[in-house]
Amino acid sequence: MRAPRVSFLVVVAMVVASGTGCVHAPWNPYGGWRVARTKHFAMYTDTRYIYGRTLEPLEIAYAALASSLFKNTPIAPVEVLFLEHDKFVGMLGHYRAGSSHGVAVVKLPGEGNIGDKGLIIVHEGARIGTAAHMLAHMFLSRMAPLAPLWVHEAYATYVETIQLRGSRGSGPAVACLGHLGAGEPTIPLDDLFTWSWGHFDQSKATEWYQTTGSLLIDYFLRGEDGSLRERFALLMARLAKGQDTKSVLAELFPDLPVPVIERRMKEHRKDSEMRPRGLCPLEFPVAADDMADMGDAKESPVPKPDIETLFLRARLLPRRAGYVDFFPRRVLSVEAVLAK
């Protein structure tokens, strides 16, 4: 295990913090922290009991996603930083605390013993929808590291309605997908495909962006009587390699220019709102190895220097008082952070 490089991070974090306005500094002390471990998670917390209410939905969401859209893409153990609400606001701002309830970070800036393979930061308001959204970012980052931002937000939002049925002995466990979320407004597909991470954050239209992506996923999966699924799979495979969205769409869907896709996507949404989909529109059996760990977490103390370094690195995240809930690798190097 590497020793944390505190001195360099202290200097950089002080430089960054000096220009972050009303975002509060971490609290002291850094002692008394523990890690609560389950089959799929390592949750860092300074609370005694309340973290369990968030660890359980994380386990349920992991089981459902690992059995459906992200089969054969193991990412456990996923590291999670659990903060009480006021401390979450101090680190990541009021908007994220009240809207997304968490963030997913592909890799914390700098170096340390926690967060090098990704980190989810949540507070006690996080439920299964939040857990699924954050985990989808982590799964996609492992499975398709070159996938564009819109694919990340589209999938992460689409799985917010995921459910795990039969996981408590009421029958065979299955993951259920395919229900649409809240009816937020949409943005033009041209904007969805072209907005940068910074534009996405500055737009103050993050929920509209996410809704648009989710609707597009649903249209490709369920629209036109399912006839688009095969080409959609090819589209995702090409985008996972970092290819341009519009170019690949033009090649794979010559009969459906982007304006036509946008119009039919909206028609599909209206039609879907009029036709109930049942309890489990898309059903995936849950393998025994992927079942949620609902037992008591095993706690152990965490060295104070590891926690101090964790918070110093978290303070390097750009736009900590912003709107985005996902920090991709390309915006997280120390050089990129200091260039903001």
N, C-alpha and C positions, 0 to 999 in steps of 0.2 A: 504493500500500500504506500502510495507516495505521500511525502510530507507536504502539507499545504504551504504555498508560497504567499505568505501573508504580507510581507513588507511591500512588494511591488503593487499588490492589489490595494493596500491601504492608500498609497499615494494616488493611484488612478481613481479609486472610488471617491476620494476627497475632491479631486478635480471635477469629476462628473457631478457629484452632489452639490457643488457650489453653484451650478447653473440649473438646478431642477426645480426652482420655484417653491411651491407649497408642498412638495412631496417630503414626508418626514424621514428622518434618519432612523435606522434600526434601533430597537430598544436594547438595554443592557439589564442584566448580564447575559452572557451566552452559555452559562452553566445550567445544569439541570435538564438538559434536553435528552430525549430518548428516541430510539428508532423502534417502531412497532412493525414486525414482519409477519406477512402472510404468504401464501403460496405465490402470489403474483405481485406483491407490493412491499416496499420498504418506506414507511411513512415516518417522517421526522416531525416531532411535536414536543411542545413544552406543556401540553395539557394532560390531564389525568384520565378523563373518560370521554369527553365529547368528540374526540377524533374518531371514535368507533362508528358514529352516525354517518361519517363520510367515507370511511374505509369500506363499509359494507356495500354501498352503491358502486364504488370503484370495482370491487370484486365481481359484482353482478354484471356490470358493463363490460369488463374484460372477458368474462365467460361468453357473453353474447357476441361480442365482436370477433373473438378468436375462433368462434364456431361458424361465423357467417362470412362477412366480407374479407376477413383477414386470416383465413385458415393457413396453416403452415408458415405463419410469420410470428414466431415467438419473440416477445420483447420483455418478458419478465426476468428479473424483478424490476418493476417500474418504480423509480424514486419519486416521492411526493413530499412536498413541504406543506404541512397543515398549519394554518394561522387562524387565530380568532379574528372576527370581523374587523375590529378597529385596527389591528396590526396589519391585516391585509390592505386596508385602505391606506395606511401609512406607507406601505411599500409600493402599491400598484394603483392607487387612486380610487375615487368614488365610483366612477362609471363601471369599471370592471367588477367592483364589489357588488354592485346592484344589478348588473346585467348578466355577464358571463359567469360570475362567481369563481373564476379561475383563469389560469393561463397555462399554456404548454410551451416549453422551451426545449429546443432540439439539443442544445448544449450551452451551459452557462459560459459566459466569457471568462477568460483566464483559466487557471488550473486549480484543482483541489480534489479531495476525495469523494465529494458528493456533487452530482449534477453533470458529470462528464459524458454520460450516455443519455442525457435528457432529464428534465425535471418538470413535474406538474405542481403548480402552486394553487391551493384552494383554501377556502374558508368553510365554516360550518353550514353555510347556505347551499353548498353543492349537493345536488341529488343525481339520479341516474342520468338525466339528460346532459348535465354538465360533465359528469364522468365520461360518458360515451363520447362527447364532443372532444374533450381533451385527449382521450385515449386514441381516437381516430387520427388525430394529428401525429401522435407518437408512432402508431402502426404505419401510417403512410410515410413518415420520415425514414423508417427502417426499410420498408418495402420498395418505395419509389422516391429516393432522395431528390431527384430532379423534377418531380411533379410541380406544376405551376401553382401559384397561390390559390387560384379559383378552384382547382381540384381539391386542395386541402379543405377549404372552407365549405365547398359543396358537400363532400362526403361527411365532414364533421357535423354539419347541420342536419344532413339527411338522417343520420343515425341517432339524433337526439330523442326520437320517439321509440327507440329500440326497447324491447321487453324480453325478459327471461321467464318463461312459463314452465311450471313443473319442477322448479329447482328445490322445492322444500318437501319433496316426497309425494306431490299430488299427481304424479304421472311422469312419463318420459320428459326430460328437460329439452326445451326447444327455444331457440332465439327467434323472435318475431320482428320483422322489418316491414316497411312499406307504407306506414301511415305518414301523412303530411303534417307538418307543424303549423304554427300560427300563420294566419293570412296576412303577412307583412307585404308592403308594396315591393315592386321589383325595380331593377335598373336595366338599361339596355345591355344586351349581350356583348356589344362592342366594348362597353365599359368593364363588364365582368372579365373579359379576356385580356384587357390591356392595363388595368390598374396595377401599379406597383404596390409594394407593401406600405411604403410611406403614404401614397395617395389613399390607399384603403383606410389607413388610420386617420388621416386628415379630413377625409370626406364626411365624417360623422354620420355615415350611412352604412355602417358595418352590418347591421341587421338586414337591411335591404339587399346588400351584396350577398350575404349568406343565404337569404331566402331564395334569391335568383338562382344561385348555384344548386341549391337543394332541389328546386323545381326542375331544373335542367336534367339532373340525375334521374329524377322520377320519370320525366318524359322519355328519356332514352331507355329506361328499364321497363316501363309499363305502357307508354304511349304507342299509338299505331298498332294496337293488338300485339305488342311485344316484338314486332318485326325489326326493330332497330337494335336489339340487344347484341347481336353478333358484331355489327359494325361498331357499336359502342365499346365492346371489349377491345377491339383493335385500336380504337381511339385512345383508350386509357393506356394501352401498352406502348403506344407511340409517345404519348405525353410523359409517361414515366421515364422515357429516355431523354427528355428535355426538348422535344421538338415543338415547333410553334403551333399553337392551337388552331388559328385560322387556316394555316396551310394544310394541316392534317384534316380538318373538317372539309375543306374544299376537295381534297383527294378522296376521302372516304364517303362523303355525302354530297356528290355532285348534283343530286336531285333536290337537295335541301340547302339552299343558301342560308346564311345566318339570319336574314330578316324573316325567312319562312319558318326556320326553326323557332325563332322567338314568338312568332304569331301562333304557331301550333302548340308551343309550350304553354302559352296563356290559355288557349282553348282547352288544352288537356287539364289545366288546373280547374277551370270552371266546371268541366265535366266531372272531375274527381270529387268536387265539393257536393255534387248532386247524387253521387253513388257511393253509399257506404262500402267499405272494403272488408268488413268482417274483423274478427279479433286478431287474426294473424295472416295478413296478406302474403308475406314471404316467410316461409318457415324453414329453419335450419336446425337439425339435431345437434345437441351439445355432447361432445365426446367426454368421456370420463376424466381425461387429463386436463380438460379445460373447465371443469366445473368450478363454480365460485367457492372460495374458501370462507365458510361462514363460522369457523371456529375462532377461539380467542387468539388474538395476535400475541406473538412472543416479543416482549419488550427487553431492551438492553440499553445502557447508557451510551451517549455519543461524546467523544472528546470535545472539550470546549473549543480548541483551535479549529476543528473541522466545521463547527457551527458558525464560528466567527468568519471563517473564509467563505462559507456558503452565503452569508448575508452580504459580505463585501462584493462577491461576484454578482449577486442578484441586483445590487445597486448599480451595476454597470449596464443593466438592460436599458436599451433606448426607449424613449417615449413611455416612461413608467407611469405617467399620469394620463396616458392616451386611451385608445379605444380597442386596439387589436388584442386578440386573445391567443395569438400564436406568434412565436419568435423563431423564424427559420434560421438555418445556419449562416446564410450569407449576410445577415445583419448583426451577427453576434460575435464576430471576432473583435478583439480589443481595438484593432486598427479601425474597423468599421464604426465601432461605438464612439471612439474619439473624433472621428471624422464627421459625426452628425452635427 
